[in-house]
Amino acid sequence: MTQRIRLLPFVIGVTLSAASHAQESTPAVATPEACFSIESDAARLACYDSALGRSQSDTRQADEQARAAKAAEAQARAQAKAEADANAETLDGKDTLGEHRQRRLGAWFRADDPSDEAVIANAGRGSLLDSRWELAKDSKLGVFQMRGYKPVYLLPAFWTSSNNERPSSPNPNNTVTEAQDLQDVEAKFQLSFKTKFAENLFGDNGDLWGAYTQSSRWQVYNSDQSRPFRETNYEPEVMLVFRNSYSLGGWKGRMTGISLNHQSNGRGDPLSRSWNRLIGSVGLDRENWALVMRAWHRFDEDASDDNNADILDYVGRGDAMLTYTRDGHILTVLGRHSLRGGDQSHGALQVDYGFPINRAFRAHVQLFHGYGESLIDYNHKATYIGLGISLLDWY
């Protein structure tokens, strides 16, 4: 037991060191000279932006320029159409119907000004969602470089109001009959990163990303049970992300995505849990706010092999995540629901808050209430409170 306790600082150090490459943290205060030595393109660009005072005004300027370019394009098309209609009325008898149609088509499908296209493609440059997904044309930093995805954190104290000592499922092969000896305080940590496989698959839009997230709940204080890892969830996914440019009630529609997602805990029966999903997502932002909404379809499995047949009625059929960030402080609220009523009405709410404590880390507080804090607890309702640290930057 003593040897395992001595390994804890080493495991924590390795975890945070590896995660720092994925999160591409940037110094809170930097000079242009200090950014030169950063190897990662994404982190170096963020460092220069910080050092040179790049702010939300850049985003508003890019949006305004794109709006002006769209308006000019629409006006040019309207003028060309009007001229074509006027010319059509004065055609002599020798002009044919086919020539008339060609003139009208020419008015609608004229060659666009390349400079206008570039301006429109850069709408939203510097926004919150652009900073995470490289949506604008000039924000793209190439393929096969590590990027931050979900928060990377270590919570040495993770308390629950209700231990799930007998995890259950509609499948009798996945129901635990003997109670587990669990403590209500454990440790939790999460690693997450993404990388771009291909970009601009459709003209100057459409990027293919791959991502991996792993979160573990460790009964590190449970010496009587040899300090086991109670639950680890593995989540690889592939995402196709498109840039958007529209307005909705003061919010700017920035992105649309579709992804294939697998999540499992890698355990044998009766503790095995897993599912596969097709997920559609929409992202909007404004100033210091970002909103990402998702809905998913679960791929059916054979009833005899399904570890968690009713997972949609607990973990839900969709979620929404609202993020606010300012001066290094980040607040994220994630809600999900089954989108059903009566006995099938279940969901969860998770709040994460982080604030800087030095140039590399944030203090991190996590609050969760509802169903599905982990896969093994997908149909177990509880409240969880976690305290620890997270890496800069997860937004």
C-alpha positions in Angstrom: 0.0 0.0 0.0 2.8 2.4 0.9 4.4 1.9 -2.4 1.2 2.8 -4.2 0.8 6.0 -2.2 4.4 6.9 -3.1 3.5 6.5 -6.8 0.7 9.1 -6.5 2.8 12.2 -7.0 4.6 10.5 -10.0 1.2 9.6 -11.7 -0.1 13.1 -11.1 3.1 14.6 -12.6 3.0 12.3 -15.7 -0.7 13.0 -16.2 -0.3 16.8 -16.1 2.9 16.8 -18.2 1.3 14.7 -21.0 -1.9 16.8 -20.9 0.0 20.0 -21.2 1.0 19.1 -24.7 -2.6 18.5 -25.7 -3.9 21.7 -24.1 -1.2 23.9 -25.6 -1.2 26.3 -22.6 -0.1 29.8 -23.3 1.6 32.2 -20.8 -0.9 34.6 -19.2 1.5 37.5 -19.9 3.8 37.3 -22.8 6.0 39.4 -25.1 6.4 38.7 -28.8 9.9 37.6 -28.2 8.7 35.0 -25.6 6.4 33.5 -28.2 9.2 32.7 -30.7 10.4 29.6 -29.0 6.9 27.9 -28.8 7.0 24.9 -31.2 3.2 24.4 -31.6 1.7 26.6 -34.3 -1.6 26.9 -32.4 0.0 27.8 -29.1 2.4 30.2 -30.7 -0.4 32.0 -32.5 -2.4 32.3 -29.3 0.8 33.7 -27.6 1.3 36.4 -30.2 -2.4 37.3 -30.0 -2.1 37.8 -26.3 1.2 39.7 -26.5 -0.1 42.0 -29.2 -3.4 42.7 -27.5 -5.7 41.0 -30.0 -9.3 41.1 -28.6 -12.9 40.7 -29.4 -12.8 43.8 -31.5 -11.0 41.7 -34.1 -14.0 39.4 -34.2 -16.5 42.2 -34.6 -14.4 43.7 -37.3 -14.2 40.4 -39.2 -18.0 40.0 -38.9 -18.6 43.6 -40.1 -16.4 43.1 -43.1 -18.1 39.9 -44.0 -21.5 41.5 -43.6 -20.5 44.3 -45.9 -19.1 41.9 -48.5 -22.3 39.9 -48.5 -24.4 43.1 -48.8 -22.2 44.3 -51.7 -22.5 40.9 -53.4 -26.3 40.9 -53.0 -26.5 44.4 -54.4 -24.3 43.6 -57.4 -26.5 40.5 -58.2 -29.7 42.6 -57.9 -28.2 45.3 -60.2 -27.1 42.7 -62.7 -30.5 41.0 -62.7 -32.2 44.4 -63.2 -30.0 45.2 -66.2 -30.6 41.7 -67.7 -34.4 42.2 -67.3 -34.2 45.6 -68.9 -32.1 44.3 -71.8 -34.6 41.4 -72.3 -37.4 43.9 -72.8 -35.6 45.6 -75.7 -34.5 42.5 -77.5 -35.4 42.5 -81.2 -37.2 39.8 -82.9 -34.0 38.0 -83.8 -33.1 37.3 -80.1 -34.3 33.8 -79.1 -35.7 32.5 -75.8 -32.4 30.6 -75.3 -30.4 33.8 -75.4 -32.8 35.5 -73.0 -32.3 32.7 -70.5 -28.5 32.8 -70.9 -28.5 36.5 -70.0 -30.6 35.9 -66.9 -28.3 33.0 -65.8 -25.3 35.1 -66.4 -26.7 37.7 -64.0 -27.2 35.1 -61.2 -24.1 33.0 -61.7 -21.5 35.7 -62.3 -17.9 35.2 -61.1 -17.5 36.3 -57.5 -14.8 38.7 -56.5 -12.0 36.6 -54.8 -11.4 39.3 -52.3 -15.1 39.2 -51.2 -14.9 35.4 -50.8 -11.9 35.7 -48.6 -13.5 38.4 -46.4 -16.7 36.3 -46.0 -14.7 33.2 -45.2 -13.0 35.0 -42.3 -16.2 35.9 -40.5 -15.8 35.2 -36.8 -12.0 35.1 -36.8 -10.9 35.3 -33.2 -14.3 34.3 -31.7 -14.5 31.7 -28.9 -15.6 28.9 -31.2 -13.1 29.9 -33.9 -10.3 29.7 -31.3 -11.2 26.1 -30.6 -12.1 24.8 -34.1 -10.1 27.0 -36.5 -13.3 27.9 -38.4 -12.2 31.1 -40.3 -10.1 30.7 -43.4 -7.1 32.4 -42.0 -7.4 30.6 -38.6 -6.5 27.1 -40.0 -3.1 25.9 -38.7 -2.7 22.6 -40.5 -3.1 18.9 -39.7 -1.8 16.4 -37.2 -1.0 18.9 -34.4 -2.3 18.4 -30.9 -5.1 20.7 -29.8 -7.0 21.0 -26.5 -10.5 19.5 -26.6 -12.3 19.0 -23.3 -10.9 20.3 -19.9 -7.8 18.5 -18.7 -8.0 18.4 -14.9 -7.0 16.7 -11.7 -9.5 16.7 -8.8 -7.8 15.1 -5.7 -11.1 15.5 -3.8 -14.2 14.2 -5.6 -17.1 13.6 -3.2 -20.4 11.9 -3.9 -23.7 11.9 -2.0 -24.6 8.4 -3.0 -22.2 5.5 -3.8 -23.4 3.1 -6.5 -22.5 -0.1 -4.7 -24.6 -2.4 -6.9 -24.5 -1.1 -10.5 -27.4 -2.5 -12.5 -28.8 -2.7 -16.0 -31.9 -4.2 -17.7 -29.5 -7.0 -18.9 -29.1 -9.5 -16.0 -25.6 -10.2 -17.2 -24.7 -6.6 -16.3 -26.2 -6.4 -12.8 -23.8 -6.6 -9.8 -25.2 -8.8 -7.0 -22.6 -8.3 -4.3 -22.2 -4.9 -2.9 -18.9 -3.1 -3.5 -17.0 -1.5 -0.6 -16.7 2.1 -1.8 -15.7 5.4 -0.1 -17.6 8.6 -0.8 -14.4 10.6 -1.5 -12.1 9.6 -4.3 -10.0 11.3 -6.9 -11.0 12.1 -10.5 -8.9 13.2 -13.5 -9.5 13.7 -17.2 -7.3 13.8 -20.3 -8.6 15.1 -23.6 -7.1 16.2 -26.9 -7.9 16.5 -30.6 -6.1 16.7 -33.9 -7.1 17.6 -37.4 -6.9 14.8 -40.0 -7.8 16.9 -43.0 -9.0 20.5 -43.7 -10.9 22.3 -46.4 -12.6 19.2 -47.7 -15.3 21.3 -49.4 -13.6 24.3 -51.0 -12.4 26.4 -48.1 -14.7 24.7 -45.5 -15.1 21.4 -43.8 -12.4 20.0 -41.5 -12.1 16.4 -40.3 -11.0 16.0 -36.6 -10.2 13.1 -34.4 -10.5 13.3 -30.6 -9.9 11.2 -27.5 -11.1 11.8 -24.0 -10.4 9.6 -20.9 -11.8 10.2 -17.4 -11.0 8.1 -14.3 -12.5 7.8 -10.8 -9.9 6.5 -8.5 -10.6 5.2 -5.0 -7.2 6.4 -3.9 -8.1 6.8 -0.2 -9.7 3.3 0.0 -6.7 1.4 1.4 -8.9 -1.5 2.6 -9.7 -2.3 -1.0 -6.2 -1.7 -2.4 -7.0 1.7 -3.8 -8.7 0.5 -7.1 -9.7 2.6 -10.1 -13.5 2.4 -9.7 -14.4 3.6 -13.2 -12.5 4.8 -16.3 -14.4 5.9 -19.4 -12.7 5.9 -22.9 -14.2 8.1 -25.6 -12.7 8.3 -29.1 -14.6 10.2 -31.8 -14.3 11.5 -35.4 -15.9 14.8 -36.3 -16.6 16.7 -39.5 -16.9 20.4 -38.7 -18.2 23.2 -41.0 -17.9 27.0 -40.6 -21.2 28.9 -40.6 -22.0 32.6 -40.8 -25.5 33.7 -39.6 -27.1 35.7 -36.9 -29.8 34.7 -34.4 -31.0 37.1 -31.8 -27.6 38.7 -31.2 -25.8 35.3 -31.4 -23.5 34.4 -34.3 -23.9 30.9 -35.8 -20.3 29.8 -36.2 -20.3 26.0 -36.7 -22.1 22.8 -37.5 -20.7 19.4 -36.9 -21.4 15.7 -37.2 -19.5 13.0 -35.4 -19.2 9.3 -34.7 -18.7 8.7 -31.0 -17.8 5.5 -29.1 -17.8 5.4 -25.3 -17.0 2.5 -23.1 -15.4 1.6 -19.7 -13.4 -1.4 -21.0 -14.6 -3.8 -18.4 -16.0 -7.3 -18.5 -19.5 -8.3 -17.3 -21.2 -7.5 -15.0 -19.5 -4.1 -15.0 -19.2 -3.6 -18.8 -20.9 -0.5 -20.2 -20.7 1.0 -23.7 -22.6 2.7 -26.6 -22.0 4.2 -30.0 -23.6 7.4 -31.3 -24.0 9.6 -34.3 -24.0 13.2 -33.0 -25.0 16.4 -34.7 -23.9 19.7 -33.2 -24.5 23.5 -33.7 -22.3 26.2 -32.2 -23.0 29.9 -31.6 -21.1 32.6 -29.8 -21.2 36.3 -28.8 -18.5 38.3 -27.2 -17.5 36.3 -24.1 -20.1 33.6 -24.5 -20.3 30.3 -26.5 -23.2 27.9 -26.8 -22.9 24.4 -28.3 -26.0 22.2 -28.6 -25.9 18.6 -29.5 -28.4 15.8 -30.3 -27.6 12.2 -30.9 -28.8 8.9 -32.3 -27.7 5.7 -30.6 -26.8 2.8 -32.8 -28.8 -0.2 -31.8 -27.2 -3.4 -30.4 -28.3 -6.9 -30.1 -30.5 -7.2 -26.9 -28.4 -10.0 -25.5 -25.2 -8.0 -25.8 -26.6 -4.6 -24.8 -25.0 -3.6 -21.5 -27.2 -0.6 -21.0 -30.3 -0.8 -23.2 -32.1 2.1 -21.5 -29.1 4.6 -21.4 -31.0 7.2 -23.6 -33.6 7.5 -20.9 -31.0 8.5 -18.3 -27.9 10.0 -19.9 -30.3 11.7 -22.4 -30.8 12.3 -26.2 -29.1 15.6 -26.3 -27.2 18.3 -24.4 -26.4 22.0 -24.4 -23.2 23.6 -23.1 -23.0 27.3 -22.2 -19.5 28.8 -21.6 -18.6 32.2 -20.3 -14.9 33.3 -20.2 -13.4 36.6 -19.0 -9.9 37.6 -17.8 -8.9 33.9 -17.4 -12.0 32.9 -15.5 -14.1 30.2 -17.2 -17.6 29.1 -16.3 -19.2 26.2 -18.1 -22.8 24.9 -17.6 -23.7 21.6 -19.2 -27.2 20.2 -19.2 -28.7 17.1 -20.8 -32.1 15.4 -20.8 -33.8 12.3 -22.0 -36.4 14.5 -23.9 -39.1 12.2 -22.5 -41.8 12.6 -19.9 -43.1 10.5 -17.0 -40.9 7.7 -15.7 -38.5 8.3 -18.6 -37.8 11.9 -17.7 -34.2 12.0 -16.4 -31.2 14.3 -17.0 -28.2 16.0 -15.4 -26.6 19.3 -14.8 -22.8 19.9 -14.5 -21.1 23.2 -13.6 -17.3 23.7 -14.0 -15.6 26.9 -12.8 -11.9 27.7 -13.2 -9.8 30.7 -12.3 -6.0 31.3 -12.8 -3.7 30.6 -9.9 -0.4 30.9 -11.9 0.8 30.9 -15.5 0.1 27.2 -16.0 -2.9 26.2 -13.9 -6.4 27.1 -12.9 -8.1 26.2 -9.7 -11.0 24.0 -10.7 -14.4 23.4 -9.1 -16.9 20.9 -10.5 -20.5 20.3 -9.4 -22.6 17.5 -10.9 -26.2 16.5 -10.1 -28.3 13.9 -11.8 -27.8 10.7 -13.8 -24.8 9.4 -15.7 -21.7 11.1 -14.1 -19.9 8.0 -15.5 -21.0 5.1 -17.6 -21.2 2.7 -14.7 -23.5 5.2 -13.0 -25.6 5.9 -16.1 -28.9 5.1 -14.3 -27.7 6.1 -10.8 -28.7 9.5 -9.4 -26.3 11.4 -7.2 -24.6 14.7 -6.5 -20.8 15.1 -6.9 -18.5 17.9 -5.9 -14.9 18.0 -7.0 -12.0 20.4 -6.1 -8.6 20.5 -7.9 -6.7 22.1 -10.7 -7.0 22.3 -14.5 -4.5 23.3 -17.2 -4.6 26.5 -19.2 -6.4 26.8 -21.6 -9.6 24.9 -22.1 -11.2 27.8 -23.8 
